[in-house]
Amino acid sequence: MVMTFWWVTALLLLAALVVWAITFWNRRAMRRSPVLVANSRYMDRIPSFVRAQRMARAVRALQVAIAVLAVLAASVLSGRIASERISTPEFSSRDIVLCLDVSGSMYEYDTEILSTFAELVDTFEGERVALSIFNSTSRTVFPLTNDYDLVQRELEAGAEAIDFDEFGYRLGNRDYSEDEVRQYVEFVDGTRGIADEASVIPDGLASCAQEFDQAEEDRSRSIIFATDNEVNGDPLFTLQEAAERVAARDIDLYTFYPGAYECGPQCYEELKTATEEQGGELHESSDPEAIPSIINQIQKSQAEAMGATPSVLRTDHPLAPFALTVLTLLGILVLGWRSR
């Protein structure tokens, strides 16, 4: 909340203080020269007169208090209380594809990434979001959409389904209910189209680049690519080629690397090179909470790239001080009539 014309409020309060000081001085001067009335001492012993005096003093005190409150309310009203927020209209033309490697080495990170992304949906303002998952083949969980109820529902369901240690389940080290197994199988269905292959990362990235439609429109496009780059198969593309296809379609690439599983430094360096040579950014973190910082970076960099000029939207909130001003004025009138 801000006060637009704070100086008006300050002037009114100063004027009110001056008026109060003059009134106080005049009342004090009047007390120094009281009017004497003969044979009136007995009135102080009349109960009704005493009550009337007390009531008159109480009414006067209440009038002063309400008058002060009225001045304060009027001062705040004239100062124009308003709230401000920064808006960038171009944000509604942003497309984001969440591209997840759902191989066994990534299940723990995928769960946290989906949960974190689901929490961020409430902050979106018109962006379109898609989710694509891959292992040996790719599956589109949902295409680009700004139906945030659907997006949040699918992300939360995906986070629950992918929270499944398949290796531990097969070895008998992890026990899951039939419903949990069914959810997991349904979620990853379509990502194992090639027998004896897994984590075909380059093809998964190339498939995610195909999620973007409306190619003729001037929209910002981003892929959040989460993988450990542990390839176990024979991909159609190299990682470098897949990254080049992404860049050729004017798509920004933000890679999330959770750390080595088996491959180690070689896989990391390959992922880093392929991402950064095409102008992308690699975020190395074992903490999926890094995803919000990636979203913030997308918003900042793409707003600048599209020439977005943030504007300050000011919304006035006059209701409370206006209502208080009206009520206090009515109170002064009622008390004035009562004290006649």
Beta strands, then each sheet from edge to edge (+ up, - down):
strand 1: 2-3
strand 2: 81-87
strand 3: 94-101
strand 4: 128-134
strand 5: 138-145
strand 6: 220-226
strand 7: 252-257
strand 8: 281-284
strand 9: 311-316
sheet 1: 1+ 2- 9+
sheet 2: 5+ 4- 3- 6- 7- 8-
end
